[in-house]
Amino acid sequence: MTFESLKEIILATVNCGEEKVAPDAKLVPDVCADSLDTVELAMALEDKTGVNVPDDLMATFRTLNDLLAYLNEQGA
């Protein structure tokens, strides 16, 4: 998965400005405002990639690069 693909999913799922979606952006609070946003993002990622991202794991990702690395490790 490329960062651009991840960015498209984020922008379609989470209510944040495009300028906030950068590789080094923090998942919370830069991109996702709260835990509900992270749950919605996890569900959208699973729908689009087939990769399950458990809620407790989502909480461990510091940046979007961390999330992207996980998705790629899982074959997204």
Secondary structure as GFF3:
##gff-version 3
##sequence-region A 1 76
A	DSSP	alpha_helix	3	13	.	.	.	ID=ss1
A	DSSP	three_ten_helix	18	20	.	.	.	ID=ss2
A	DSSP	pi_helix	27	31	.	.	.	ID=ss3
A	DSSP	alpha_helix	35	49	.	.	.	ID=ss4
A	DSSP	alpha_helix	55	58	.	.	.	ID=ss5
A	DSSP	alpha_helix	64	73	.	.	.	ID=ss6
###
